[in-house]
């Protein structure tokens, strides 16, 4: 029974991590565009906000695992 609870928790954590990865991919795309193409569309302020979000998500994932 304890094994099944561990499996359920692992699957729930895996789902949470996947849902957190999607915004990170969007941020990665925004940073890539800012560096290579359109500095007006994605300014430095947005990159700083995105990087702070990445840091918060990393800390959240660390607490889950």
N, CA, C and O atoms as a Maestro MAE file, in Angstrom:
{
 s_m_m2io_version
 :::
 2.0.0
}

f_m_ct {
 s_m_title
 :::
 protein
 m_atom[260] {
  # First column is atom index #
  i_m_mmod_type
  r_m_x_coord
  r_m_y_coord
  r_m_z_coord
  i_m_residue_number
  s_m_chain_name
  s_m_pdb_residue_name
  s_m_pdb_atom_name
  i_m_atomic_number
  :::
  1 25 0.817 -1.196 0.000 1 A "UNK " " N  " 7
  2 3 0.000 0.000 0.000 1 A "UNK " " CA " 6
  3 2 0.865 1.265 0.000 1 A "UNK " " C  " 6
  4 15 0.578 2.222 -0.720 1 A "UNK " " O  " 8
  5 25 1.918 1.259 0.809 2 A "UNK " " N  " 7
  6 3 2.811 2.420 0.848 2 A "UNK " " CA " 6
  7 2 3.478 2.634 -0.512 2 A "UNK " " C  " 6
  8 15 3.693 3.769 -0.938 2 A "UNK " " O  " 8
  9 25 3.799 1.532 -1.184 3 A "UNK " " N  " 7
  10 3 4.406 1.630 -2.513 3 A "UNK " " CA " 6
  11 2 3.473 2.355 -3.477 3 A "UNK " " C  " 6
  12 15 3.913 3.208 -4.247 3 A "UNK " " O  " 8
  13 25 2.172 2.014 -3.435 4 A "UNK " " N  " 7
  14 3 1.209 2.667 -4.325 4 A "UNK " " CA " 6
  15 2 1.093 4.157 -4.025 4 A "UNK " " C  " 6
  16 15 0.962 4.965 -4.944 4 A "UNK " " O  " 8
  17 25 1.140 4.527 -2.750 5 A "UNK " " N  " 7
  18 3 1.103 5.950 -2.400 5 A "UNK " " CA " 6
  19 2 2.333 6.672 -2.931 5 A "UNK " " C  " 6
  20 15 2.240 7.801 -3.412 5 A "UNK " " O  " 8
  21 25 3.484 6.016 -2.842 6 A "UNK " " N  " 7
  22 3 4.705 6.617 -3.378 6 A "UNK " " CA " 6
  23 2 4.612 6.808 -4.888 6 A "UNK " " C  " 6
  24 15 5.047 7.829 -5.419 6 A "UNK " " O  " 8
  25 25 4.048 5.828 -5.570 7 A "UNK " " N  " 7
  26 3 3.884 5.925 -7.026 7 A "UNK " " CA " 6
  27 2 2.924 7.065 -7.366 7 A "UNK " " C  " 6
  28 15 3.174 7.835 -8.293 7 A "UNK " " O  " 8
  29 25 1.818 7.171 -6.611 8 A "UNK " " N  " 7
  30 3 0.863 8.257 -6.858 8 A "UNK " " CA " 6
  31 2 1.515 9.621 -6.638 8 A "UNK " " C  " 6
  32 15 1.304 10.546 -7.422 8 A "UNK " " O  " 8
  33 25 2.300 9.745 -5.581 9 A "UNK " " N  " 7
  34 3 2.989 11.008 -5.317 9 A "UNK " " CA " 6
  35 2 3.988 11.328 -6.419 9 A "UNK " " C  " 6
  36 15 4.108 12.478 -6.841 9 A "UNK " " O  " 8
  37 25 4.698 10.318 -6.881 10 A "UNK " " N  " 7
  38 3 5.664 10.523 -7.958 10 A "UNK " " CA " 6
  39 2 4.972 10.999 -9.229 10 A "UNK " " C  " 6
  40 15 5.455 11.913 -9.898 10 A "UNK " " O  " 8
  41 25 3.845 10.383 -9.562 11 A "UNK " " N  " 7
  42 3 3.106 10.792 -10.758 11 A "UNK " " CA " 6
  43 2 2.556 12.208 -10.618 11 A "UNK " " C  " 6
  44 15 2.574 12.976 -11.580 11 A "UNK " " O  " 8
  45 25 2.069 12.559 -9.432 12 A "UNK " " N  " 7
  46 3 1.566 13.915 -9.208 12 A "UNK " " CA " 6
  47 2 2.697 14.931 -9.336 12 A "UNK " " C  " 6
  48 15 2.516 15.992 -9.933 12 A "UNK " " O  " 8
  49 25 3.858 14.610 -8.778 13 A "UNK " " N  " 7
  50 3 5.005 15.512 -8.892 13 A "UNK " " CA " 6
  51 2 5.454 15.649 -10.339 13 A "UNK " " C  " 6
  52 15 5.816 16.736 -10.789 13 A "UNK " " O  " 8
  53 25 5.427 14.533 -11.060 14 A "UNK " " N  " 7
  54 3 5.832 14.563 -12.463 14 A "UNK " " CA " 6
  55 2 4.893 15.469 -13.262 14 A "UNK " " C  " 6
  56 15 5.341 16.227 -14.123 14 A "UNK " " O  " 8
  57 25 3.596 15.390 -12.978 15 A "UNK " " N  " 7
  58 3 2.627 16.247 -13.665 15 A "UNK " " CA " 6
  59 2 2.873 17.717 -13.322 15 A "UNK " " C  " 6
  60 15 2.809 18.580 -14.198 15 A "UNK " " O  " 8
  61 25 3.153 17.999 -12.054 16 A "UNK " " N  " 7
  62 3 3.420 19.383 -11.638 16 A "UNK " " CA " 6
  63 2 4.666 19.925 -12.328 16 A "UNK " " C  " 6
  64 15 4.687 21.075 -12.768 16 A "UNK " " O  " 8
  65 25 5.691 19.109 -12.422 17 A "UNK " " N  " 7
  66 3 6.932 19.543 -13.068 17 A "UNK " " CA " 6
  67 2 6.697 19.804 -14.552 17 A "UNK " " C  " 6
  68 15 7.203 20.785 -15.098 17 A "UNK " " O  " 8
  69 25 5.934 18.933 -15.206 18 A "UNK " " N  " 7
  70 3 5.636 19.154 -16.630 18 A "UNK " " CA " 6
  71 2 4.878 20.453 -16.847 18 A "UNK " " C  " 6
  72 15 5.142 21.179 -17.806 18 A "UNK " " O  " 8
  73 25 3.926 20.749 -15.950 19 A "UNK " " N  " 7
  74 3 3.157 21.984 -16.112 19 A "UNK " " CA " 6
  75 2 4.025 23.210 -15.863 19 A "UNK " " C  " 6
  76 15 3.715 24.296 -16.353 19 A "UNK " " O  " 8
  77 25 5.111 23.049 -15.105 20 A "UNK " " N  " 7
  78 3 6.021 24.168 -14.868 20 A "UNK " " CA " 6
  79 2 7.024 24.343 -16.006 20 A "UNK " " C  " 6
  80 15 7.561 25.434 -16.199 20 A "UNK " " O  " 8
  81 25 7.277 23.283 -16.753 21 A "UNK " " N  " 7
  82 3 8.260 23.360 -17.832 21 A "UNK " " CA " 6
  83 2 7.731 24.198 -18.997 21 A "UNK " " C  " 6
  84 15 8.505 24.901 -19.647 21 A "UNK " " O  " 8
  85 25 6.436 24.135 -19.267 22 A "UNK " " N  " 7
  86 3 5.877 24.882 -20.407 22 A "UNK " " CA " 6
  87 2 6.178 26.377 -20.335 22 A "UNK " " C  " 6
  88 15 6.656 26.945 -21.317 22 A "UNK " " O  " 8
  89 25 5.911 27.042 -19.187 23 A "UNK " " N  " 7
  90 3 6.264 28.472 -19.138 23 A "UNK " " CA " 6
  91 2 7.759 28.721 -19.303 23 A "UNK " " C  " 6
  92 15 8.166 29.752 -19.839 23 A "UNK " " O  " 8
  93 25 8.570 27.781 -18.846 24 A "UNK " " N  " 7
  94 3 10.016 27.948 -18.996 24 A "UNK " " CA " 6
  95 2 10.414 27.933 -20.467 24 A "UNK " " C  " 6
  96 15 11.314 28.666 -20.877 24 A "UNK " " O  " 8
  97 25 9.747 27.101 -21.261 25 A "UNK " " N  " 7
  98 3 10.036 27.066 -22.693 25 A "UNK " " CA " 6
  99 2 9.635 28.381 -23.360 25 A "UNK " " C  " 6
  100 15 10.318 28.857 -24.266 25 A "UNK " " O  " 8
  101 25 8.524 28.964 -22.907 26 A "UNK " " N  " 7
  102 3 8.108 30.264 -23.438 26 A "UNK " " CA " 6
  103 2 9.150 31.325 -23.102 26 A "UNK " " C  " 6
  104 15 9.507 32.145 -23.948 26 A "UNK " " O  " 8
  105 25 9.637 31.304 -21.859 27 A "UNK " " N  " 7
  106 3 10.665 32.270 -21.454 27 A "UNK " " CA " 6
  107 2 11.932 32.065 -22.271 27 A "UNK " " C  " 6
  108 15 12.563 33.031 -22.701 27 A "UNK " " O  " 8
  109 25 12.303 30.806 -22.485 28 A "UNK " " N  " 7
  110 3 13.495 30.521 -23.282 28 A "UNK " " CA " 6
  111 2 13.337 31.096 -24.688 28 A "UNK " " C  " 6
  112 15 14.277 31.679 -25.228 28 A "UNK " " O  " 8
  113 25 12.161 30.937 -25.279 29 A "UNK " " N  " 7
  114 3 11.913 31.486 -26.613 29 A "UNK " " CA " 6
  115 2 12.006 33.002 -26.604 29 A "UNK " " C  " 6
  116 15 12.568 33.603 -27.519 29 A "UNK " " O  " 8
  117 25 11.447 33.622 -25.557 30 A "UNK " " N  " 7
  118 3 11.486 35.083 -25.463 30 A "UNK " " CA " 6
  119 2 12.917 35.576 -25.345 30 A "UNK " " C  " 6
  120 15 13.296 36.549 -25.997 30 A "UNK " " O  " 8
  121 25 13.704 34.923 -24.529 31 A "UNK " " N  " 7
  122 3 15.105 35.320 -24.369 31 A "UNK " " CA " 6
  123 2 15.848 35.138 -25.682 31 A "UNK " " C  " 6
  124 15 16.640 35.995 -26.072 31 A "UNK " " O  " 8
  125 25 15.597 34.023 -26.369 32 A "UNK " " N  " 7
  126 3 16.251 33.760 -27.653 32 A "UNK " " CA " 6
  127 2 15.896 34.854 -28.660 32 A "UNK " " C  " 6
  128 15 16.767 35.355 -29.371 32 A "UNK " " O  " 8
  129 25 14.614 35.221 -28.717 33 A "UNK " " N  " 7
  130 3 14.195 36.273 -29.646 33 A "UNK " " CA " 6
  131 2 14.841 37.603 -29.287 33 A "UNK " " C  " 6
  132 15 15.269 38.349 -30.168 33 A "UNK " " O  " 8
  133 25 14.912 37.898 -27.995 34 A "UNK " " N  " 7
  134 3 15.475 39.182 -27.577 34 A "UNK " " CA " 6
  135 2 16.944 39.271 -27.951 34 A "UNK " " C  " 6
  136 15 17.406 40.311 -28.420 34 A "UNK " " O  " 8
  137 25 17.664 38.206 -27.749 35 A "UNK " " N  " 7
  138 3 19.100 38.238 -28.024 35 A "UNK " " CA " 6
  139 2 19.354 38.310 -29.521 35 A "UNK " " C  " 6
  140 15 20.269 39.006 -29.962 35 A "UNK " " O  " 8
  141 25 18.560 37.604 -30.299 36 A "UNK " " N  " 7
  142 3 18.873 37.469 -31.718 36 A "UNK " " CA " 6
  143 2 18.065 38.349 -32.664 36 A "UNK " " C  " 6
  144 15 18.519 38.631 -33.773 36 A "UNK " " O  " 8
  145 25 16.868 38.793 -32.248 37 A "UNK " " N  " 7
  146 3 16.040 39.450 -33.251 37 A "UNK " " CA " 6
  147 2 15.467 40.787 -32.805 37 A "UNK " " C  " 6
  148 15 15.915 41.834 -33.271 37 A "UNK " " O  " 8
  149 25 14.499 40.770 -31.922 38 A "UNK " " N  " 7
  150 3 13.686 41.963 -31.711 38 A "UNK " " CA " 6
  151 2 13.797 42.454 -30.275 38 A "UNK " " C  " 6
  152 15 13.073 41.980 -29.399 38 A "UNK " " O  " 8
  153 25 14.684 43.388 -30.029 39 A "UNK " " N  " 7
  154 3 14.905 43.885 -28.668 39 A "UNK " " CA " 6
  155 2 13.740 44.744 -28.174 39 A "UNK " " C  " 6
  156 15 13.582 44.924 -26.967 39 A "UNK " " O  " 8
  157 25 12.932 45.270 -29.075 40 A "UNK " " N  " 7
  158 3 11.802 46.100 -28.658 40 A "UNK " " CA " 6
  159 2 10.657 45.239 -28.133 40 A "UNK " " C  " 6
  160 15 9.949 45.643 -27.211 40 A "UNK " " O  " 8
  161 25 10.475 44.073 -28.707 41 A "UNK " " N  " 7
  162 3 9.362 43.204 -28.317 41 A "UNK " " CA " 6
  163 2 9.581 42.610 -26.932 41 A "UNK " " C  " 6
  164 15 8.664 42.589 -26.111 41 A "UNK " " O  " 8
  165 25 10.775 42.136 -26.675 42 A "UNK " " N  " 7
  166 3 11.098 41.557 -25.376 42 A "UNK " " CA " 6
  167 2 12.259 42.348 -24.781 42 A "UNK " " C  " 6
  168 15 13.420 42.097 -25.107 42 A "UNK " " O  " 8
  169 25 11.946 43.298 -23.916 43 A "UNK " " N  " 7
  170 3 12.970 44.152 -23.334 43 A "UNK " " CA " 6
  171 2 13.719 43.472 -22.210 43 A "UNK " " C  " 6
  172 15 13.385 42.363 -21.791 43 A "UNK " " O  " 8
  173 25 14.723 44.151 -21.741 44 A "UNK " " N  " 7
  174 3 15.548 43.612 -20.655 44 A "UNK " " CA " 6
  175 2 14.733 43.380 -19.391 44 A "UNK " " C  " 6
  176 15 14.991 42.428 -18.654 44 A "UNK " " O  " 8
  177 25 13.745 44.246 -19.130 45 A "UNK " " N  " 7
  178 3 12.929 44.081 -17.928 45 A "UNK " " CA " 6
  179 2 12.198 42.744 -17.952 45 A "UNK " " C  " 6
  180 15 12.105 42.057 -16.935 45 A "UNK " " O  " 8
  181 25 11.680 42.382 -19.123 46 A "UNK " " N  " 7
  182 3 10.966 41.111 -19.239 46 A "UNK " " CA " 6
  183 2 11.909 39.927 -19.051 46 A "UNK " " C  " 6
  184 15 11.521 38.904 -18.488 46 A "UNK " " O  " 8
  185 25 13.129 40.066 -19.517 47 A "UNK " " N  " 7
  186 3 14.095 38.985 -19.330 47 A "UNK " " CA " 6
  187 2 14.420 38.826 -17.853 47 A "UNK " " C  " 6
  188 15 14.522 37.705 -17.354 47 A "UNK " " O  " 8
  189 25 14.584 39.945 -17.149 48 A "UNK " " N  " 7
  190 3 14.860 39.868 -15.711 48 A "UNK " " CA " 6
  191 2 13.691 39.211 -14.993 48 A "UNK " " C  " 6
  192 15 13.898 38.365 -14.123 48 A "UNK " " O  " 8
  193 25 12.461 39.589 -15.348 49 A "UNK " " N  " 7
  194 3 11.289 38.957 -14.741 49 A "UNK " " CA " 6
  195 2 11.250 37.466 -15.063 49 A "UNK " " C  " 6
  196 15 10.939 36.645 -14.200 49 A "UNK " " O  " 8
  197 25 11.561 37.126 -16.292 50 A "UNK " " N  " 7
  198 3 11.573 35.718 -16.681 50 A "UNK " " CA " 6
  199 2 12.620 34.923 -15.930 50 A "UNK " " C  " 6
  200 15 12.357 33.802 -15.496 50 A "UNK " " O  " 8
  201 25 13.802 35.491 -15.771 51 A "UNK " " N  " 7
  202 3 14.860 34.783 -15.043 51 A "UNK " " CA " 6
  203 2 14.519 34.643 -13.567 51 A "UNK " " C  " 6
  204 15 14.837 33.623 -12.956 51 A "UNK " " O  " 8
  205 25 13.873 35.656 -12.983 52 A "UNK " " N  " 7
  206 3 13.466 35.524 -11.583 52 A "UNK " " CA " 6
  207 2 12.395 34.452 -11.448 52 A "UNK " " C  " 6
  208 15 12.355 33.733 -10.450 52 A "UNK " " O  " 8
  209 25 11.513 34.340 -12.467 53 A "UNK " " N  " 7
  210 3 10.509 33.280 -12.460 53 A "UNK " " CA " 6
  211 2 11.176 31.911 -12.536 53 A "UNK " " C  " 6
  212 15 10.777 30.980 -11.837 53 A "UNK " " O  " 8
  213 25 12.192 31.792 -13.388 54 A "UNK " " N  " 7
  214 3 12.922 30.530 -13.506 54 A "UNK " " CA " 6
  215 2 13.547 30.155 -12.167 54 A "UNK " " C  " 6
  216 15 13.519 28.989 -11.773 54 A "UNK " " O  " 8
  217 25 14.109 31.133 -11.470 55 A "UNK " " N  " 7
  218 3 14.706 30.868 -10.167 55 A "UNK " " CA " 6
  219 2 13.655 30.385 -9.176 55 A "UNK " " C  " 6
  220 15 13.892 29.431 -8.435 55 A "UNK " " O  " 8
  221 25 12.493 31.038 -9.156 56 A "UNK " " N  " 7
  222 3 11.420 30.623 -8.251 56 A "UNK " " CA " 6
  223 2 10.955 29.211 -8.574 56 A "UNK " " C  " 6
  224 15 10.738 28.408 -7.666 56 A "UNK " " O  " 8
  225 25 10.801 28.902 -9.851 57 A "UNK " " N  " 7
  226 3 10.363 27.564 -10.251 57 A "UNK " " CA " 6
  227 2 11.410 26.530 -9.865 57 A "UNK " " C  " 6
  228 15 11.063 25.439 -9.412 57 A "UNK " " O  " 8
  229 25 12.679 26.857 -10.038 58 A "UNK " " N  " 7
  230 3 13.751 25.931 -9.666 58 A "UNK " " CA " 6
  231 2 13.712 25.622 -8.182 58 A "UNK " " C  " 6
  232 15 13.870 24.471 -7.777 58 A "UNK " " O  " 8
  233 25 13.501 26.652 -7.370 59 A "UNK " " N  " 7
  234 3 13.406 26.433 -5.927 59 A "UNK " " CA " 6
  235 2 12.180 25.600 -5.582 59 A "UNK " " C  " 6
  236 15 12.230 24.759 -4.685 59 A "UNK " " O  " 8
  237 25 11.067 25.834 -6.298 60 A "UNK " " N  " 7
  238 3 9.854 25.059 -6.070 60 A "UNK " " CA " 6
  239 2 10.078 23.588 -6.400 60 A "UNK " " C  " 6
  240 15 9.683 22.707 -5.637 60 A "UNK " " O  " 8
  241 25 10.714 23.325 -7.544 61 A "UNK " " N  " 7
  242 3 10.993 21.944 -7.944 61 A "UNK " " CA " 6
  243 2 11.937 21.287 -6.949 61 A "UNK " " C  " 6
  244 15 11.768 20.114 -6.617 61 A "UNK " " O  " 8
  245 25 12.920 22.023 -6.475 62 A "UNK " " N  " 7
  246 3 13.854 21.482 -5.487 62 A "UNK " " CA " 6
  247 2 13.106 21.060 -4.229 62 A "UNK " " C  " 6
  248 15 13.430 20.031 -3.636 62 A "UNK " " O  " 8
  249 25 12.104 21.844 -3.812 63 A "UNK " " N  " 7
  250 3 11.318 21.495 -2.629 63 A "UNK " " CA " 6
  251 2 10.433 20.283 -2.867 63 A "UNK " " C  " 6
  252 15 10.175 19.515 -1.941 63 A "UNK " " O  " 8
  253 25 9.961 20.100 -4.106 64 A "UNK " " N  " 7
  254 3 9.134 18.931 -4.427 64 A "UNK " " CA " 6
  255 2 9.969 17.664 -4.356 64 A "UNK " " C  " 6
  256 15 9.547 16.657 -3.788 64 A "UNK " " O  " 8
  257 25 11.148 17.727 -4.936 65 A "UNK " " N  " 7
  258 3 12.005 16.544 -5.016 65 A "UNK " " CA " 6
  259 2 12.691 16.379 -3.701 65 A "UNK " " C  " 6
  260 15 13.471 15.444 -3.525 65 A "UNK " " O  " 8
  :::
 }
 m_bond[259] {
  # First column is bond index #
  i_m_from
  i_m_to
  i_m_order
  :::
  1 1 2 1
  2 2 3 1
  3 3 4 2
  4 3 5 1
  5 5 6 1
  6 6 7 1
  7 7 8 2
  8 7 9 1
  9 9 10 1
  10 10 11 1
  11 11 12 2
  12 11 13 1
  13 13 14 1
  14 14 15 1
  15 15 16 2
  16 15 17 1
  17 17 18 1
  18 18 19 1
  19 19 20 2
  20 19 21 1
  21 21 22 1
  22 22 23 1
  23 23 24 2
  24 23 25 1
  25 25 26 1
  26 26 27 1
  27 27 28 2
  28 27 29 1
  29 29 30 1
  30 30 31 1
  31 31 32 2
  32 31 33 1
  33 33 34 1
  34 34 35 1
  35 35 36 2
  36 35 37 1
  37 37 38 1
  38 38 39 1
  39 39 40 2
  40 39 41 1
  41 41 42 1
  42 42 43 1
  43 43 44 2
  44 43 45 1
  45 45 46 1
  46 46 47 1
  47 47 48 2
  48 47 49 1
  49 49 50 1
  50 50 51 1
  51 51 52 2
  52 51 53 1
  53 53 54 1
  54 54 55 1
  55 55 56 2
  56 55 57 1
  57 57 58 1
  58 58 59 1
  59 59 60 2
  60 59 61 1
  61 61 62 1
  62 62 63 1
  63 63 64 2
  64 63 65 1
  65 65 66 1
  66 66 67 1
  67 67 68 2
  68 67 69 1
  69 69 70 1
  70 70 71 1
  71 71 72 2
  72 71 73 1
  73 73 74 1
  74 74 75 1
  75 75 76 2
  76 75 77 1
  77 77 78 1
  78 78 79 1
  79 79 80 2
  80 79 81 1
  81 81 82 1
  82 82 83 1
  83 83 84 2
  84 83 85 1
  85 85 86 1
  86 86 87 1
  87 87 88 2
  88 87 89 1
  89 89 90 1
  90 90 91 1
  91 91 92 2
  92 91 93 1
  93 93 94 1
  94 94 95 1
  95 95 96 2
  96 95 97 1
  97 97 98 1
  98 98 99 1
  99 99 100 2
  100 99 101 1
  101 101 102 1
  102 102 103 1
  103 103 104 2
  104 103 105 1
  105 105 106 1
  106 106 107 1
  107 107 108 2
  108 107 109 1
  109 109 110 1
  110 110 111 1
  111 111 112 2
  112 111 113 1
  113 113 114 1
  114 114 115 1
  115 115 116 2
  116 115 117 1
  117 117 118 1
  118 118 119 1
  119 119 120 2
  120 119 121 1
  121 121 122 1
  122 122 123 1
  123 123 124 2
  124 123 125 1
  125 125 126 1
  126 126 127 1
  127 127 128 2
  128 127 129 1
  129 129 130 1
  130 130 131 1
  131 131 132 2
  132 131 133 1
  133 133 134 1
  134 134 135 1
  135 135 136 2
  136 135 137 1
  137 137 138 1
  138 138 139 1
  139 139 140 2
  140 139 141 1
  141 141 142 1
  142 142 143 1
  143 143 144 2
  144 143 145 1
  145 145 146 1
  146 146 147 1
  147 147 148 2
  148 147 149 1
  149 149 150 1
  150 150 151 1
  151 151 152 2
  152 151 153 1
  153 153 154 1
  154 154 155 1
  155 155 156 2
  156 155 157 1
  157 157 158 1
  158 158 159 1
  159 159 160 2
  160 159 161 1
  161 161 162 1
  162 162 163 1
  163 163 164 2
  164 163 165 1
  165 165 166 1
  166 166 167 1
  167 167 168 2
  168 167 169 1
  169 169 170 1
  170 170 171 1
  171 171 172 2
  172 171 173 1
  173 173 174 1
  174 174 175 1
  175 175 176 2
  176 175 177 1
  177 177 178 1
  178 178 179 1
  179 179 180 2
  180 179 181 1
  181 181 182 1
  182 182 183 1
  183 183 184 2
  184 183 185 1
  185 185 186 1
  186 186 187 1
  187 187 188 2
  188 187 189 1
  189 189 190 1
  190 190 191 1
  191 191 192 2
  192 191 193 1
  193 193 194 1
  194 194 195 1
  195 195 196 2
  196 195 197 1
  197 197 198 1
  198 198 199 1
  199 199 200 2
  200 199 201 1
  201 201 202 1
  202 202 203 1
  203 203 204 2
  204 203 205 1
  205 205 206 1
  206 206 207 1
  207 207 208 2
  208 207 209 1
  209 209 210 1
  210 210 211 1
  211 211 212 2
  212 211 213 1
  213 213 214 1
  214 214 215 1
  215 215 216 2
  216 215 217 1
  217 217 218 1
  218 218 219 1
  219 219 220 2
  220 219 221 1
  221 221 222 1
  222 222 223 1
  223 223 224 2
  224 223 225 1
  225 225 226 1
  226 226 227 1
  227 227 228 2
  228 227 229 1
  229 229 230 1
  230 230 231 1
  231 231 232 2
  232 231 233 1
  233 233 234 1
  234 234 235 1
  235 235 236 2
  236 235 237 1
  237 237 238 1
  238 238 239 1
  239 239 240 2
  240 239 241 1
  241 241 242 1
  242 242 243 1
  243 243 244 2
  244 243 245 1
  245 245 246 1
  246 246 247 1
  247 247 248 2
  248 247 249 1
  249 249 250 1
  250 250 251 1
  251 251 252 2
  252 251 253 1
  253 253 254 1
  254 254 255 1
  255 255 256 2
  256 255 257 1
  257 257 258 1
  258 258 259 1
  259 259 260 2
  :::
 }
}
